[in-house]
């Protein structure tokens, strides 16, 4: 299972239980703040078959700027030409 834009990992955690120990879940979350929550949630739920990566997924391989949403609206984080790297 591949979770692109995993946020705090809700779907990754559900998928990890569905694919069982023999399956794998690969989770991508570019926001450092949210990625930390993803990693914490994986550990707190004892999931060893989720592999998190702090990366954005797109059609090209390149460095981009990224603007994080506020703590109240984490889902609005996005690649931005004027955001910090």
C-alpha positions as semicolon CSV with decimal commas, in nm:
position;residue;x (nm);y (nm);z (nm)
1;X;0,000;0,000;0,000
2;X;0,134;0,346;-0,087
3;X;0,007;0,647;0,109
4;X;0,099;0,972;-0,067
5;X;0,038;1,274;0,155
6;X;0,009;1,048;0,459
7;X;-0,046;1,332;0,707
8;X;-0,048;1,177;1,058
9;X;-0,095;0,828;0,914
10;X;-0,459;0,732;0,959
11;X;-0,481;0,547;0,626
12;X;-0,129;0,405;0,669
13;X;-0,228;0,256;1,005
14;X;-0,549;0,108;0,864
15;X;-0,362;-0,033;0,564
16;X;-0,088;-0,180;0,785
17;X;-0,346;-0,390;0,965
18;X;-0,508;-0,497;0,638
19;X;-0,187;-0,608;0,465
20;X;-0,076;-0,787;0,786
21;X;0,286;-0,846;0,886
22;X;0,379;-0,990;0,546
23;X;0,264;-0,676;0,360
24;X;0,426;-0,334;0,343
25;X;0,296;0,023;0,366
26;X;0,509;0,305;0,224
27;X;0,403;0,649;0,353
28;X;0,512;0,985;0,210
29;X;0,467;1,310;0,404
30;X;0,679;1,616;0,314
31;X;0,594;1,837;0,613
32;X;0,856;1,801;0,889
33;X;0,603;1,883;1,162
34;X;0,342;1,639;1,033
35;X;0,604;1,375;0,948
36;X;0,705;1,375;1,316
37;X;0,343;1,298;1,408
38;X;0,334;1,021;1,148
39;X;0,644;0,857;1,294
40;X;0,505;0,892;1,649
41;X;0,173;0,734;1,547
42;X;0,351;0,442;1,381
43;X;0,553;0,379;1,698
44;X;0,257;0,423;1,934
45;X;0,058;0,168;1,734
46;X;0,345;-0,081;1,720
47;X;0,345;-0,105;1,341
48;X;0,668;-0,244;1,197
49;X;0,545;-0,275;0,838
50;X;0,505;0,100;0,771
51;X;0,803;0,271;0,607
52;X;0,771;0,653;0,629
53;X;0,957;0,896;0,403
54;X;0,968;1,275;0,440
55;X;0,927;1,344;0,069
56;X;0,678;1,497;-0,170
57;X;0,575;1,290;-0,470
58;X;0,552;1,445;-0,816
59;X;0,625;1,382;-1,180
60;X;0,980;1,522;-1,171
61;X;1,282;1,479;-0,945
62;X;1,387;1,822;-0,823
63;X;1,424;2,043;-0,519
64;X;1,115;2,255;-0,450
65;X;0,998;2,504;-0,192
66;X;0,732;2,390;0,052
67;X;0,486;2,595;0,255
68;X;0,338;2,429;0,563
69;X;-0,021;2,491;0,666
70;X;-0,104;2,620;1,011
71;X;-0,133;2,375;1,299
72;X;-0,512;2,405;1,267
73;X;-0,511;2,332;0,891
74;X;-0,233;2,083;0,822
75;X;-0,400;1,965;0,502
76;X;-0,324;2,289;0,318
77;X;0,053;2,242;0,310
78;X;0,178;2,265;-0,047
79;X;0,466;2,303;-0,288
80;X;0,511;2,676;-0,339
81;X;0,743;2,895;-0,545
82;X;0,776;3,140;-0,253
83;X;0,786;2,899;0,043
84;X;1,095;2,794;0,238
85;X;1,286;2,481;0,128
